[in-house]
Amino acid sequence: NFRREFLGNVSHELKTPIQNIQGYIHTLLDGALDDKKVNRIFLNKAAKSTDRLVEMVNDLTSISTLEDSSSLDIKDVDLLKLTQDVFEMAEDQAKLKEITLAFNKNNPKSVVVKADLAKVRQVLVNLIVNAIKYGKKGGKVTVRFFDMDKNILTEIADNGFGIEAEHLPRLFERFYRTDAGRSRDQGGTGLGLAIVKHIIESHNQTINVRSTIGVGSTFAFTLKKG
C-alpha cells in the first residue's frame, strides 16, 4: 500500500513538469519559435521545468541510496563550522526576506560529532533553507546545540508562521505537503524532509519537530558526540 501510494505520488509530481515541457516545446514547434516576443520566454519556462525534473530525480536517487546505511563515511565533524558554511551559502536567500541567521549565544564552544560530513551538510542545508522559506519577513533563524552526554542535540528554530498540529506527525513523509499550492509555488520537491529523516535515522539517531502557530517551528536532531 505504501509502495503504491509512493509510486502514485512520484507520477503525480513528475507529470506537471513533463506536461509543461511538452506543451512549451510543441507550441514552439508549431510556430512560436519564430515569434521573438515569446520564443525565449517559452524556452526559459521549459528549462525551469527541466531543472525541477532533475532536482526531483536527484532527490529520489538520494532516498534510494540512503536506505543503505553502509554507504556512510563516518568521521569527526565540526558542527559549528559546518553550520557557519551553510549560513554563508544561504545568506542571499536570508537577505531577500531580511532574516537573520544566528547561533544561540549559550552554545558550547566546540561541537564535534561522529557523522557523514556530506550528508549532515545536506540535513543542515534542508532545515536552514526551509526555516528561511517559511519564516516571516524580518525574522530570525537560530541554531542551538545541547550536550546530551553521549549525543549532541541540534535545534534549528524559526519565528515564522508555524505548522498546524494535525500536519506534524506526517511532516517527514515523502511528498507530504502542508499546503500543496503554496509549497509548489515556493519550489522544492516535497522530498527534503524525508531525506533529512533518512539521513538522521541512517546514523541511528532521531529527528523531531515542534511548532506553535504564530510563534514558529523548531526541528531538533541528535548525532553521536565525537
Long-range contacts (C-beta under 8 A, 24 or more apart in sequence): 6-174, 6-175, 9-174, 9-175, 9-190, 10-60, 10-175, 12-175, 13-56, 13-175, 13-189, 13-190, 14-53, 14-56, 16-49, 16-184, 17-49, 17-50, 17-52, 17-53, 17-56, 18-49, 18-53, 20-45, 20-46, 20-49, 21-46, 21-49, 21-50, 21-53, 24-49, 52-187, 52-189, 55-189, 56-189, 56-191, 59-189, 59-191, 59-192, 59-195, 60-191, 62-122, 62-191, 62-195, 63-174, 63-191, 63-194, 63-195, 63-198, 66-119, 66-195, 66-198, 66-199, 66-202, 67-198, 69-202, 69-203, 69-204, 72-116, 72-119, 72-202, 72-203, 73-116, 73-117, 73-118, 74-114, 74-115, 74-116, 75-114, 75-115, 75-116, 75-117, 76-112, 76-113, 76-114, 76-226, 77-112, 77-113, 77-114, 77-115, 77-116, 77-117, 77-120, 77-223, 77-226, 78-110, 78-111, 78-112, 79-111, 79-112, 79-113, 79-120, 79-145, 79-152, 79-154, 79-223, 80-107, 80-110, 80-111, 80-145, 82-117, 82-120, 82-121, 82-124, 83-124, 83-128, 83-143, 85-121, 86-121, 86-124, 86-125, 86-128, 87-128, 89-125, 90-125, 90-128, 90-129, 90-132, 93-129, 93-132, 93-133, 94-132, 94-141, 97-132, 97-135, 97-137, 97-138, 97-139, 98-137, 98-138, 99-132, 99-135, 99-137, 99-138, 99-139, 99-140, 99-141, 100-139, 100-140, 100-141, 101-128, 101-132, 101-140, 101-141, 101-143, 102-140, 102-141, 102-142, 102-143, 103-142, 103-143, 103-144, 104-142, 104-143, 104-144, 104-145, 106-144, 107-143, 107-144, 107-145, 108-145, 108-147, 111-145, 111-152, 112-225, 112-226, 113-152, 113-223, 113-224, 113-225, 113-226, 114-223, 114-224, 114-225, 114-226, 115-203, 115-223, 115-224, 116-199, 116-203, 119-199, 119-202, 120-199, 120-223, 122-195, 122-196, 122-199, 123-196, 123-199, 123-200, 123-221, 124-156, 126-192, 126-193, 126-195, 126-196, 127-156, 127-196, 127-219, 128-156, 130-192, 130-193, 130-219, 131-156, 131-157, 131-158, 131-160, 131-217, 131-219, 132-158, 133-186, 133-188, 134-158, 134-160, 134-161, 134-217, 135-159, 135-160, 135-216, 136-160, 136-161, 139-216, 147-225, 148-222, 149-225, 150-224, 150-225, 151-205, 151-222, 151-223, 151-224, 151-225, 152-222, 152-223, 152-224, 152-225, 153-220, 153-221, 153-222, 154-220, 154-221, 154-222, 154-223, 155-218, 155-219, 155-220, 156-218, 156-219, 156-220, 157-216, 157-217, 157-218, 157-219, 158-216, 158-217, 158-218, 159-215, 159-216, 160-216, 160-217, 161-213, 161-214, 161-216, 162-211, 162-212, 162-213, 162-214, 162-215, 162-216, 162-217, 163-209, 163-211, 163-213, 163-217, 164-213, 165-211, 168-209, 168-210, 168-211, 171-209, 172-196, 172-197, 172-207, 196-221
